[in-house]
């Protein structure tokens, strides 16, 4: 719909514009009316019309004066129609000077107005497309400038970005970094709603700037996006509340998105410092990943390095590994992570602790000269380079590795015990839940096992791939249902978790050699 503002000092004429013209049928919406040019200027700023229809003679500010002020003072480029009861050449000449799009004479004729609306629809659409294209180019240039400013606070970069964003050294700035969380401790390119973090922030930015301020979104890194908020006027607590409310209103709860928020500062020269704040906030949050808002709290005073307490948790962890006790492993890791959080552990502390755990696992459990194909899988993960402790390790990744080490140790020390490993538990789980949507990633997480290793072990012990195993369970149940019930094939497919009955039919035939309908007819007589 194109928005229209009608301006006329005669109430009967305004009523005529409202009742005689079928705006919506021609793709327009009457967004407001005004009785003089001064009132119209205020309405133009409020409703941003695409088309302004104005009488030429009015008190306070006439139609030509209105168009001049709209274009020169407001910089607004709405299409314009002058309506006049005077056919004098002088009025028409002035209308040409102000580039009025149409000049029509009273009385109004409905058919002529409808025809005029059709004529203007094409130019209005072209202008809308041009503005959208220009807006995208401006947004792309602003995003590129902001990204370059994150690491470079030099005066030239600041000046360039200030010109693009219309900012100054008195502009209040704040940074937000967004990253989807897909399950405990896992990062993904998109959230559960299928939105990229950039799309999430675009939606949230509209709500954040509804009461004033401006916002620009940008791609900060693969899977992460940022938002630069200018003159938002919100304190930390207010910002958090506004983000939560906006997400709830949009129907996109923040349990699937982590938002790392900086403090505020004046001037774009402070952006690199704000960026360091969000990275520091993210680094600490990764110890125990969760969705929601993470506010920058400032650096905590360096706490006492609690070596004895850390050693106690590590010893408990190692004993749980030896006992193949996944619950004990989880408890010990949670305690260790809790210690890091309570003491405000810096990244170096975390890295030192992780390396100590690595060394103890290798010293106690590594089997020299082992040649089995999977023997080095958990060791390979254990020894991989840690670019950053917070980046590579968190509570859940450490639990997965330690449970895997426990399983490896159990299978080595007792073949009988190995038969009762996580694979047999996973098989029992699948037998109870095969009707549901189950992903290998989710089941691996239940046992804190690396998904790739989980898939390899599952196939090795069952002789069947993970997804093929689920299909076999479903098709076995389908055969039972076809023999014993009168349900339609489509109903059976739906009950067993297949949303496409054709796909179900293909799987059934692949495993049984028959179509479901043929199988049913043979078994039921």
Residue pairs with C-beta under 8 A, 6 or more apart in sequence:
1 24
1 27
1 28
1 29
2 27
2 28
2 29
2 50
2 51
2 121
2 124
3 28
3 29
3 31
3 47
3 48
3 49
3 50
3 51
4 23
4 28
4 29
4 30
4 31
4 49
4 50
4 51
4 52
4 53
5 31
5 32
5 33
5 34
5 40
5 43
5 44
5 47
5 49
5 51
5 52
5 53
5 78
6 14
6 17
6 18
6 30
6 32
6 33
6 34
6 53
6 54
7 33
7 34
7 35
7 36
7 37
7 39
7 40
7 52
7 53
7 54
7 55
7 58
7 63
7 66
8 14
8 17
8 33
8 35
8 54
8 55
8 58
8 83
9 35
9 36
9 55
9 57
9 58
9 59
10 55
11 35
13 55
13 83
13 106
13 108
14 33
14 35
16 108
17 30
17 33
17 53
17 108
18 30
18 33
20 108
20 110
20 113
21 110
21 113
21 114
21 117
22 114
23 29
23 30
23 117
26 114
26 117
26 118
26 121
27 117
27 121
28 51
28 117
31 47
31 49
32 43
32 46
32 47
32 49
34 40
34 42
34 43
35 58
36 58
36 59
36 60
36 61
37 54
37 58
37 60
37 61
37 62
37 63
37 65
37 66
37 69
38 60
38 61
39 60
40 52
40 54
40 61
40 66
41 61
41 66
41 69
41 70
41 73
41 74
43 49
44 52
44 70
44 74
44 76
44 78
45 74
48 76
49 78
50 78
50 79
50 124
50 127
50 128
51 78
51 79
51 80
51 81
51 120
51 124
52 66
52 67
52 70
52 78
52 79
52 80
52 81
53 80
53 81
53 83
54 63
54 66
54 67
54 80
54 81
54 82
54 83
55 63
55 83
55 84
56 62
56 63
56 64
56 82
56 83
56 84
56 86
56 91
57 63
57 84
57 85
57 86
58 66
61 69
63 82
63 83
63 84
64 82
64 91
64 94
64 95
64 98
67 80
67 82
67 98
67 100
68 98
70 76
70 78
70 80
71 77
71 98
71 99
77 127
79 101
79 120
79 123
79 124
79 127
80 98
80 99
80 100
80 101
80 102
81 100
81 101
81 102
81 103
81 104
81 116
82 91
82 95
82 100
82 102
82 103
82 104
83 104
83 105
83 106
83 108
84 91
84 103
84 104
84 105
84 106
85 105
85 106
87 105
91 103
92 103
95 103
101 120
101 123
102 116
102 120
104 112
104 113
104 116
138 164
139 216
139 217
141 164
142 161
142 164
142 165
142 216
142 218
143 216
143 217
143 218
143 219
144 218
145 157
145 160
145 161
145 164
145 165
146 161
146 216
146 218
146 226
146 228
146 271
147 218
147 219
147 220
148 157
148 161
149 157
149 158
149 161
149 268
149 271
149 272
150 220
150 226
150 271
150 272
150 275
151 272
151 275
152 272
153 269
153 270
153 271
153 272
153 273
155 269
158 267
158 268
158 269
161 167
161 268
161 271
162 168
162 268
165 214
165 216
165 228
165 230
165 268
166 214
167 173
167 230
167 267
167 268
168 267
169 266
169 267
169 268
169 269
170 266
170 267
171 230
171 231
171 266
171 267
171 268
172 230
172 231
172 232
172 233
172 264
172 265
172 266
173 228
173 229
173 230
173 264
173 265
173 266
173 267
173 268
173 270
173 271
173 274
174 228
174 229
174 232
174 234
174 239
174 261
174 262
174 263
174 264
174 265
174 274
175 226
175 227
175 228
175 229
175 261
175 262
175 271
175 274
175 275
175 277
175 278
176 201
176 226
176 227
176 229
176 259
176 260
176 261
176 262
176 278
177 220
177 224
177 225
177 226
177 227
177 259
177 260
177 278
177 279
177 282
178 197
178 200
178 201
178 224
178 225
178 226
178 227
178 257
178 258
178 259
178 260
179 187
179 197
179 223
179 224
179 257
179 258
179 260
179 282
180 187
180 188
180 189
180 190
180 191
180 197
180 200
180 223
180 256
180 257
180 258
181 187
181 188
181 191
181 255
181 256
181 257
181 258
181 289
181 290
181 291
182 188
182 191
182 192
182 256
183 441
183 442
183 445
184 289
184 396
184 445
185 289
185 394
185 395
185 396
185 397
186 289
186 396
186 441
186 445
187 223
187 289
188 223
189 196
189 222
189 223
190 196
191 197
191 200
191 252
191 256
191 257
192 256
193 252
193 256
195 203
195 252
196 225
197 223
197 224
197 225
197 257
198 217
198 218
198 219
198 225
200 225
200 252
200 257
201 217
201 225
201 226
201 227
202 217
203 246
203 250
203 252
204 227
204 243
204 246
204 247
204 250
205 215
205 217
205 227
205 229
207 242
207 245
207 246
207 249
207 250
208 215
208 227
208 229
208 232
208 234
208 239
208 242
208 243
208 246
209 215
209 229
209 232
211 233
212 231
212 232
212 233
213 229
213 230
213 231
213 232
213 233
214 229
214 230
214 231
215 227
215 228
215 229
215 230
215 232
216 227
216 228
216 230
217 225
217 226
217 227
218 225
218 226
218 227
218 228
219 225
219 226
220 226
226 278
228 271
232 239
234 242
236 261
236 263
236 295
239 261
239 293
239 295
240 261
240 293
240 295
243 254
243 259
243 261
243 293
244 254
244 292
244 293
247 253
247 254
247 257
253 291
254 291
254 292
254 293
255 290
255 291
255 292
256 291
257 291
257 292
258 282
258 285
258 289
258 290
258 291
258 292
258 294
259 292
259 293
259 294
260 278
260 279
260 281
260 282
260 285
260 294
260 296
261 278
261 281
261 293
261 294
261 295
261 296
262 274
262 275
262 277
262 278
262 281
262 296
263 274
263 277
263 296
263 298
264 274
265 273
265 274
277 296
278 296
280 296
280 299
281 294
281 295
281 296
281 297
282 294
282 390
283 347
283 388
283 390
283 391
284 294
284 341
284 390
285 294
286 390
286 391
286 394
287 337
287 340
287 341
287 345
287 350
287 390
287 394
287 395
288 337
288 341
288 394
288 395
289 394
289 396
299 344
300 344
301 344
302 344
302 346
303 342
303 343
303 344
303 345
304 343
305 349
306 339
306 343
309 339
310 336
310 339
310 353
313 332
313 335
313 336
313 339
314 332
314 336
314 353
314 356
314 357
314 360
316 328
316 331
316 332
316 335
317 329
317 332
317 333
317 336
317 357
317 402
318 360
318 361
318 364
319 328
320 326
320 328
320 329
320 331
320 332
320 402
320 406
321 329
321 361
321 365
321 402
321 405
321 406
321 409
322 364
322 406
322 409
323 406
324 406
324 407
324 409
324 410
324 417
325 406
326 403
326 406
326 447
326 448
329 399
329 402
329 403
329 406
329 448
330 399
330 448
333 395
333 398
333 399
333 402
334 395
336 353
336 395
336 398
337 394
337 395
339 345
340 349
340 350
340 353
343 349
345 353
347 388
347 389
347 390
350 389
350 390
350 393
351 386
351 388
351 389
353 389
354 386
354 389
354 393
354 398
355 386
357 398
358 382
358 383
361 382
361 402
361 405
362 379
362 382
362 383
365 405
365 408
365 409
366 379
367 375
367 412
370 376
374 408
374 453
374 456
374 457
374 460
375 408
377 404
377 450
377 453
377 456
378 401
378 404
378 405
378 408
378 450
378 453
381 401
381 404
381 450
382 401
382 405
384 392
386 392
386 393
396 445
396 448
399 448
400 444
400 445
400 448
400 449
400 450
401 448
401 450
402 448
403 422
403 447
403 448
403 449
404 448
404 449
404 450
404 453
407 421
407 422
407 449
410 417
410 418
410 421
411 417
411 418
411 421
421 457
421 461
422 447
422 449
422 454
422 457
423 457
423 458
423 461
423 462
424 461
425 447
426 443
426 446
426 447
426 454
426 458
427 462
427 469
429 443
429 446
430 438
430 443
430 469
430 470
430 473
431 473
434 470
434 473
434 474
434 477
434 496
434 497
435 474
435 477
435 495
435 496
435 497
436 497
437 497
438 470
440 451
440 454
440 455
440 466
440 467
441 451
443 454
443 466
444 450
444 451
444 454
444 455
447 454
449 457
454 466
455 465
455 466
458 465
458 466
458 469
459 465
459 466
462 469
464 472
471 507
471 511
472 511
474 496
474 497
474 498
474 507
475 507
475 508
475 511
475 512
477 496
478 492
478 493
478 496
478 504
478 508
478 516
479 512
479 519
481 487
481 492
481 495
482 489
482 492
482 516
482 519
482 520
482 523
482 524
483 520
483 523
483 524
485 492
487 495
489 501
489 504
489 505
489 516
489 517
489 520
490 501
492 504
492 516
493 500
493 501
493 503
493 504
493 505
494 501
496 504
498 504
498 507
504 516
505 515
505 516
508 514
508 515
508 516
508 519
509 515
509 516
512 519
514 522
